Every structure is written in structure tokens, then in C-alpha cells.
């Protein structure tokens, strides 16, 4: 296997983004690669200086495209992990065949650089837990899983605030609108359950005015993402267009959590493309009746919940770990 010198640059200095980069670093080190991982993004001039002072074969940047001032580094390969192909268009002329564009959002479009899909994955260091352990110990899962339905938004501060501290009103309103739309069907059900909201974005008053909804604040400890997922009977996710860089999808699966999505959202299609099967690995609904049937069945039946969660976890651990992603990365570089 060819050895490379990697420089990994996260999307931001937010703890989730740093943890994600470190997950890639750990797996690259296992492959005996040389890796330096930064704890925050760099501006173009700073990266230029770094490449002039130190030797790297590969620069892996999240949410940032190769800059024109980096075109002179002919022996450095740039990998840009972006949401969609549109984000690279203004820089497309500076890319070459040795550069790679990774996308969260599948596309048919091409550029001079090689384009393929690259998704977040399960962190193998967070999978030392199974609901089967509780079953073996004769736990009552319906009592252990104390949250009926949980929803963790994955927005971070930079999604809401500008550099001057002013709130991004348009983005903020779009996020609240998306939450209202996703949970619109929930308001039409019998509401014999509780939904617990977590995140920076407090749900709209329209949502919280319902007796079944409660906002518990921001998740500031990374381990809490996993604790919430394992303590919840159903974990709802509503990413609209594609997977987020720090999607909750893989975190939930890593602890055998049961996932619920809306069929009309594109993320439901992407879950299928990754090989997960509806009814076997996750649940989805398209209208209030389907949602009511799911709530009536899965909130009371821990065996069915555990079957789906366990099945999805096994598949994810086989196909969707950061070890799998690094295998893909090294193959793409070859």
C-alpha cells in the first residue's frame, strides 16, 4: 500500500467537526499513513504557507474547495468534501485530474476533478454498547428507554450567527419551518407520547404549545448524542436535502437506535442508496395514518424496536464505518 502524508482540515472548530476529522485520522494511522489533523479551518494564505514549509501529499478539506493560489502545488493532491457540485463551480478551472471532489449529495454532473460520493460514518470507538446486553440482563426496555421520541437538530452556531454576532434570520426561519413541516403529521395523531427536542434551535412556539413537545436544550457533550439515541424508543431525523456532515443517522445506528424519517425527504432516498431497507433497518412515513400506525406499534413493542435497531447496526458496522471510508479514500488516491 502506498504511503501518503495527509493534512486533514475540519469544517470548523466545533467539537463535532474536530471529532469527525479525528475519526478519519485514527483509521488512516491504522493504515500506517502519516497524518496531521488541524483543530479548525485555515484561510488560503495560511494553507499556502503551510504547504511551502512542510511536505504533504494530500490535503483533505471539509466544506472548502481548492483555491487558485494553491494551483502551483503540482505534487499536492486536494480532496474537497462538499455538500453538492454547485459549491465548486467557481473554482472548477483550478482543479485537475489528480484532485478529488467528495459530495454528500449524489450528482450526475462532472468536472475536471474526479467526483464521487463520500458520507459520514460510524465511529468504531462508540459502538461498545448493545441493547441486547440489556435484554440478556432482563431489563424492561420500555422502562429503560425513557424517551418516547427524540429529535436532535444538528445545526451549529455558525448556521445561525454571522461573524459580527447578528442572527441569520433567513436561515433561522428556514430551520424552524423545516421542523414545523416535519412534525406537522405528529400534531394530527392521538398524541399519546412525548417528543423531546435537543439542539441550538429552539422549536417554534407553534410546536412547543402542544403538550406532547418539550425542548431540553443544546447537546454540549459529544457522548450525549449517543446517550439520547440509546434512551429513545424512536429517533426522528429530518435532514431535508442530503446527509449533513455531522448527521445523527450513523450515531443513532451505532447504539442500535430506531430511526424514523419522512418518505418525502431526499434523505430517505439516500438511506436506500446506502443499502438500508425500510422496515428492516429504519422506519418511514408519508402521512398521518402511517405515522400513527408506527407510533402505536413501536412505542410499545421493544422486541420489534430492538430487531430493527440491531439489524441496522450490523449492516452499518459492515459497510459504513470510518474504516470503510478510509478504504475508499485510499482506493480513490491509488
NORDABEL-V732769 format. One record per residue. N is the residue number from 0. RES is the residue in one small letter. NEAR is the number of other ideal C-beta (glycine too) atoms within 10 Angstrom. Layout:
BEGIN
n	res	near
N	RES	NEAR
N	RES	NEAR
END
This chain:
BEGIN
n	res	near
0	x	8
1	x	8
2	x	9
3	x	17
4	x	15
5	x	22
6	x	23
7	x	21
8	x	23
9	x	25
10	x	21
11	x	18
12	x	12
13	x	15
14	x	14
15	x	18
16	x	21
17	x	18
18	x	16
19	x	22
20	x	20
21	x	18
22	x	23
23	x	23
24	x	19
25	x	17
26	x	23
27	x	22
28	x	14
29	x	12
30	x	15
31	x	8
32	x	20
33	x	15
34	x	21
35	x	13
36	x	19
37	x	16
38	x	13
39	x	13
40	x	17
41	x	16
42	x	9
43	x	13
44	x	10
45	x	10
46	x	24
47	x	16
48	x	11
49	x	16
50	x	18
51	x	10
52	x	7
53	x	10
54	x	11
55	x	21
56	x	16
57	x	22
58	x	24
59	x	24
60	x	23
61	x	20
62	x	17
63	x	21
64	x	20
65	x	26
66	x	16
67	x	11
68	x	13
69	x	18
70	x	15
71	x	10
72	x	16
73	x	8
74	x	9
75	x	18
76	x	22
77	x	26
78	x	22
79	x	23
80	x	22
81	x	21
82	x	15
83	x	14
84	x	18
85	x	11
86	x	16
87	x	21
88	x	11
89	x	10
90	x	21
91	x	15
92	x	11
93	x	18
94	x	21
95	x	14
96	x	9
97	x	15
98	x	24
99	x	21
100	x	27
101	x	21
102	x	21
103	x	21
104	x	16
105	x	15
106	x	13
107	x	6
108	x	11
109	x	11
110	x	15
111	x	14
112	x	22
113	x	17
114	x	19
115	x	12
116	x	17
117	x	17
118	x	22
119	x	21
120	x	26
121	x	24
122	x	21
123	x	16
124	x	12
125	x	17
126	x	17
127	x	9
128	x	16
129	x	16
130	x	22
131	x	13
132	x	11
133	x	18
134	x	16
135	x	9
136	x	7
137	x	6
138	x	14
139	x	10
140	x	15
141	x	13
142	x	8
143	x	14
144	x	23
145	x	11
146	x	21
147	x	17
148	x	23
149	x	24
150	x	27
151	x	22
152	x	23
153	x	23
154	x	15
155	x	20
156	x	10
157	x	13
158	x	16
159	x	16
160	x	15
161	x	10
162	x	6
163	x	5
164	x	6
165	x	9
166	x	10
167	x	14
168	x	9
169	x	8
170	x	15
171	x	16
172	x	11
173	x	13
174	x	21
175	x	17
176	x	11
177	x	16
178	x	21
179	x	14
180	x	14
181	x	20
182	x	24
183	x	13
184	x	17
185	x	22
186	x	15
187	x	12
188	x	17
189	x	9
190	x	14
191	x	11
192	x	16
193	x	14
194	x	22
195	x	19
196	x	22
197	x	20
198	x	19
199	x	18
200	x	20
201	x	15
202	x	22
203	x	16
204	x	8
205	x	14
206	x	22
207	x	13
208	x	10
209	x	14
210	x	8
211	x	18
212	x	21
213	x	13
214	x	16
215	x	13
216	x	10
217	x	16
218	x	19
219	x	8
220	x	10
221	x	14
222	x	9
223	x	14
224	x	22
225	x	19
226	x	13
227	x	23
228	x	24
229	x	21
230	x	17
231	x	24
232	x	24
233	x	22
234	x	28
235	x	22
236	x	25
237	x	18
238	x	21
239	x	15
240	x	13
241	x	20
242	x	23
243	x	21
244	x	21
245	x	20
246	x	19
247	x	27
248	x	29
249	x	20
250	x	23
251	x	29
252	x	28
253	x	27
254	x	24
255	x	26
256	x	29
257	x	29
258	x	22
259	x	22
260	x	22
261	x	22
262	x	12
263	x	14
264	x	20
265	x	14
266	x	20
267	x	19
268	x	12
269	x	22
270	x	22
271	x	14
272	x	10
273	x	16
274	x	12
275	x	21
276	x	13
277	x	14
278	x	9
279	x	12
280	x	23
281	x	25
282	x	22
283	x	20
284	x	20
285	x	12
286	x	12
287	x	14
288	x	12
289	x	15
290	x	20
291	x	17
292	x	12
293	x	17
294	x	22
295	x	14
296	x	12
297	x	19
298	x	17
299	x	11
300	x	14
301	x	21
302	x	8
303	x	13
304	x	24
305	x	19
306	x	14
307	x	21
308	x	25
309	x	17
310	x	18
311	x	25
312	x	23
313	x	13
314	x	17
315	x	24
316	x	17
317	x	10
318	x	13
319	x	22
320	x	20
321	x	24
322	x	17
323	x	17
324	x	19
325	x	21
326	x	13
327	x	16
328	x	24
329	x	17
330	x	8
331	x	14
332	x	16
333	x	7
END
